[in-house]
Every structure is written in structure tokens, then in C-alpha cells.
């Protein structure tokens, strides 16, 4: 019996981790911005597109270009479901050329779409010129109490280009284990 429970818990954790990325099209392999929205306040000096010429893994990625110190432009996910007070990890790789400043805004809503919080994460500063190298980035975060939905928004400004690829939001391993254990307990009750 114990052996069966352990095997079921391992299988549950593997199932959860295999389907864990909550962001749709975070690798931009559709070749477009499906599942994302974008905002560029100055169409003459800013743009957000998907391209594959400067590639991380030989696949398309998001490219944010800015030639102004004016307004910041934004690339955001469509809102997706999350669990309240749960540990997640935000992972991506980015590449920067020029003098670019960028960050990530996490925004949270409850089930009725009332805002319950937000968090700013510094990605890079425009204090140094980008070298054009791909850099992995990872940040753990905990959703606030009452959160049922969230979005991830990349905010960029400056003079240069920011490329982003393989953007993922995944439950932390401890959270995945708790979800698998909860599923086991629910199954046992039946």
C-alpha cells in the first residue's frame, strides 16, 4: 500500500511538472505573439515583434526595439489562473544590445478580477551597454493571498534591443509535491 502511494505521488509530481508552464506561447514558437498583448507608445521609434535571426535555440523569440528615452513599452501575457499563496518560479533567457533597461511586472487578481497585488522584478539596468549574449534569468515568487489570476509583463525602455525567449512560470517543486499529495488525498477519500 505504501509503495503504491509513493509511486502514485511520484507519477503525480511528474505529471504536474510536465504540464507546469502556465504561460501560453512563452517560447514564441508560433512565430507570432499569440497569447500575448503588446503596447508601444511611439510606433516610429519602438516595436515589438517575433523574430528568429538572433536566436537562442534556433527558434523564434520576442524582440523589443526602442530608439527613444521616452515611454516604456510593454509585452504581457494574457491573464492565466494561479493559486493563492503558492510558490512559483519565473524563468526566461534574454539578450540585450544597446542601452536598455527592463523589468518584469507580475500582476494579480482575485476570482472576481479585483486587483490583489503586483510585484516588480528588475531584469537589467541601462547603466551598462548590452554585450549581445544570452543570459538565463530565474526568480522565485509567492502569489499574494486571494490571487486566482495573474499576468506577466515585460517592460522595456532605452536605446537598444531586448530579446526574450523560453518565458515560463512554473510551480516550485515543493508546491508541485503538495499538489500531488492533495490529489492523492482526494483520490483516497473517494
C-alpha positions, -999 to +999 in steps of 0.1 A: +000+000+000+027+025+010+047+015-021+017+022-043+012+056-026+048+066-032+046+055-068+014+075-073+029+106-057+060+104-080+038+099-110+016+128-099+047+151-095+060+141-129+026+148-145+023+182-128+059+191-137+054+180-174+024+204-177+037+230-153+044+260-175+014+284-171+023+308-199+009+301-233+035+305-262+063+316-238+088+302-264+071+322-293+074+290-315+041+300-331+061+327-349+039+354-335+026+370-303-003+345-298-013+346-261+005+379-256-005+416-258+019+445-266+020+482-262+044+505-279+036+542-273+058+555-301+053+535-333+081+555-351+108+546-326+096+514-309+084+480-320+076+446-306+078+416-329+088+379-331+120+371-350+145+342-354+176+359-367+191+364-333+182+330-319+188+314-285+178+278-295+173+282-333+136+292-327+117+325-328+118+349-298+103+382-288+122+413-299+115+447-283+132+476-300+134+511-287+152+542-301+140+567-275+143+575-239+105+582-239+078+560-227+084+523-218+069+496-240+052+465-226+048+429-237+024+410-215+008+376-212-029+370-214-040+365-177-039+329-165-050+310-134-028+307-104-031+295-068-032+319-038-001+319-016+018+295-037+055+295-046+063+298-083+094+303-103+097+328-133+123+316-158+135+331-191+165+338-212+172+373-226+197+390-248+203+428-249+221+451-272+225+488-267+215+508-236+183+490-224+166+490-190+140+463-184+119+447-157+091+423-152+058+432-136+037+405-120+001+415-115-025+395-095-064+395-094-089+376-074-116+354-089-138+384-095-109+403-112-103+428-084-066+436-082-049+420-051-013+429-058+017+433-081+054+428-079+082+445-098+113+424-107+144+441-120+157+423-151+185+446-162+197+482-159+205+506-187+237+516-168+258+492-189+257+486-226+245+451-236+270+427-250+246+407-271+249+375-251+220+352-240+216+353-202+194+330-181+172+346-155+152+329-127+132+345-098+111+327-072+080+345-060+049+338-039+014+348-051-005+370-026-035+359-006-066+358-027-048+356-060-067+335-086-053+350-118-021+367-128-002+381-158+035+385-166+045+418-183+080+426-196+086+464-195+115+478-216+129+513-224+161+529-236+182+528-267+186+493-280+170+459-283+158+433-258+152+397-269+132+373-246+128+335-250+115+305-231+094+325-207+080+302-181+060+304-148+061+271-130+051+259-095+081+253-073+089+217-066+075+219-030+043+233-044+041+205-070+046+179-043+018+194-022-005+195-052+003+158-059-002+149-023-036+168-023-046+148-054-037+116-036-057+125-006-087+134-027-084+101-046-082+082-013-113+099+000-133+086-029 
